[in-house]
Structure formats: structure tokens, C-alpha cells
Amino acid sequence: MAVGENGSMSANPPGDEDIVASMTAWLERAVIGLNLCPFAKAVHVKQQVRYAVCRSDNADGLVEMLVSELQYLAAADPEATDTTLLIHPFVFADFLEYNDFLEVADAAVTGLGLEGELQIASFHPQYQFAGTDADDITNYTNRSPFPALHLLREASVARAVVAFPEAEEIYEKNIETLRQLGKGGWDNLMTAVSPEAS
């Protein structure tokens, strides 16, 4: 079973193509469309985003693929692959378990000697920042159709921050954007990017 947009489990798990199509639509309509991350458009337009789907239903399988994808990204030409979305629909449907796993993911980066070169950002259908209610609109900045680990090059992040001097204001702008959109608007947006709608 796969984790759905609202964190529920789907009886008919989607195939890799549907999963990637859903995540791509989310990137285009939410992340880029709402300008939640002004850095995302360039790598998307240049087709420098790698989408990797992990079909494992256990943590060991995800760790194995994470290590492989970290190694791949570290060795890849940034002009060809600047960043990777490792999507794992079949493991860590529960956000708290996913959140705990992030320590393991970061340890994988350190274990490979890639600390300072690569970093991991987190996205999940039930994403919840510490100290917020589950339905707090601030959580929606990190809510994606499926659980995913976003592998980033630190050099690219640093360049993006230089290119956007007001980067520290992005969070505040995102909150205002989401408040204007509202929960209903977000739900409509996510319905539009669901695998069934792809």
C-alpha cells in the first residue's frame, strides 16, 4: 500500500510512473506554482531533478537505496543532475516514524563522508513542524503527495542563497501565501496532483 496525499493508505498502489508524475505535478503546481521555493524552478526547467522511487516497505531497503542515491548524486555532473527526490511511498506512512528516520538518513550522509557536500530536506503528506497543530497552515510548506527525502548539493544551496539575498524572508512569504490559499485551496491543489488525476 502507498501513502496517499492525506496520509491515508491506498489499496491499489500506483506504479513508478504515476508516483513520479504526481510528484512532478506537485513540484510544478505547489512548490513552483506558489513560489514556495524560488530555487526550484531553475533545476526543474533545466531537467536537473532526478526522481528515484523506492518500492521497499522497510527501513533497511530505504537505507540501501538512500546510500546508492547519495553516492550517485555525489559522483554526478551537477549540470546533468543537481538534486534528487528519493520518493518512498511504501515505508514510513506515519510521520513520527518518518521524522525519527531522518536521523538515520543524516547518519548515512556522514557515514559516506559527504557531510558538507550533500544534505537532506524532508517532505511528507502529514508533515508537522514541532510545536504546531496538525492542521496548522505552516506545515503545508513541506507536505508532498508521498514521503520523500530531498537530496541537495550544499554548493547549489549556497549559490541559491547568494542569488536570493532575501532568502530569510521566504518562510514568511510562504506562510502568507498559504494563509491566502487556505486549507480548501490546498486540498484542491493536492487532489489535482494525485496519481488518479495524473
N, C-alpha and C positions, 0 to 999 in steps of 0.2 A: 504494500500500500504506500501511496505517496502522500506527503503533506500538502494540503490544499492552501489556497490563499488566506483562509481564515484560521488556519492551523488544524483543520479537520483532516481526517484521512480519507482518501479516495479509494473506492473498491476496485476501480479499473485504473491501475497505474499507467500514466502516459509514457510514451516512448521518448527516446532521447531527443528526437527532432521537435516534438511538441514541447518538451521541457525547455529546450534552447529557444524556441520561438516565443514561449511565454516570457522567459527572462529578457529576451531582446526587446519585446514589446514593452515590458516594464521599464527597461532602461530608456527606451525612446520616449514613452509617454509620461512616466513619472519622474525619473532621475533627470533626464534631459528636458522633457516637456515642461516640467515645473521648475526647472533650473535648480534642482536640489544640490547638484554638484556641477559647478561651471567647468570643471576639469574633464568631465566625462564625454562631452560632445566630440572633442578633437580625436580621442583614441577610437571612438565609435565610427566616426566618419572615415578615418584612415584604416578602418578594419584591423585595428591592433589589439582587439579584445579577444582572448581565447576563451571559449566556453567548453568546460570539461564536466561531464556528468558522471558522478559516482553512483553506481547502482547497488553498492553494498548496503546491507541492512545492519551493519555492526561497526563499532568504533575502529576495530583493527583494520578493517577493509578501507575505511575512510583515511586512516593514518597512512596506510600504504600508498594510496593514491595521492594524498597530500604531499608526501615526500617526493614522489615521482614528479608531480606538477611543480613543486618548488625547484627541483633540480632542472626541469625543463625550462622554466622561466629564467632562472639564473644563467643558463647557457644560451638562451635565445637572443637573437638580434633584436634590440628594442624597437627598431624600425618595423620589424615584422610582427613581434608580439610584445606589447608594452605591459600588459596586465592580463590576469587570468581570473575568471569566475569559476570556482570549483563548486558545482551545484550538487547537493546530496539530498535528494527528495525522500530517501528511504531509511534514513537514520537521523535521530535527534529531532523528532517531531515536537518534543517537549522543549520549550525554550530554556528552562532552567538547566536541563541536561546539556543542551547545546552550549549554553553560556559557560558551564563548567568545562566543557571540552575545549574552549578557546585557550585555556592554559596549556593543554596538550599540544594544540596547534602551534602556539608560540614556542613551546619547547622544541618542536620539530625544526623550526627556523633556526633556533640556537644550536641544536644538535648538528645541523648541516653546515654550521659556520657561516650562516647567511644573515646573521643579525647585523643591522646597519646597512644591509643591501636590499633585503626584502622585508615586508611587513604584511600583516593580515588584518583586514577590516571585516566586520561581521554584519550579516543580513539574515533575517528570519521572518516568517509570516506573523509570529507572535512577539516580535522584538519589544523589549521593555527596558528602558533605562532605569537605573537604581533610583529609588525614591519617587517613582511616578506610579500612577494608577494605570491599569492595563489599557484603558481607553483614552489615556492622555494623548492628545494630538501630536506631542513631541516625539512619541515613539514611532510614528509613521515614517519618519525620515529614513529609518533603517528596516522598514518592512518590505519584504520581497515576496514574490509568488512561492518560492521554495527556499529552504535553508541553503545558505551559500557562504563560502569563505572567499573573500576577495583578496587575491594575492597582488601586492603592489610593489613596484620598484621605489625605493626611498629617493633615488635621484630624480625620478619623474615627479614625485610628490613635492620635492624641494623646488623644482623648476616651476611647477604649477603655482606654488605659493608665491614665488617671486613674480610670476605673471599676473597674479591677482593680489595686489597689495592689501585689499580689503577682505582677505580670506577669513579673518577672525569674525567678520560680520555675517558670513554665510549662514551660520546656525540661526541667528536671529531672523534673517530674511526667510529662511526655510519655515520657521515656526509661524511667521506671519502669513506666508503662502498657504500653509496647511490649515491655518485657522480660517482663512477666507474660503478655502475649498470645502472644509467641513468633512465630517465622517461620511455623510451620504455621498459627497462628491468623490471621496477616496474609494469607497466601496464600488461606485460605478466604474471608476478607473480600473480597479483591480478585476472587476468582472470582465471588462473588455480585454484584459491581458491573460485571462485564464486559458488553459490548454484547450478547453471545449470551444472557446471563442476564436482560437487561432486558426 
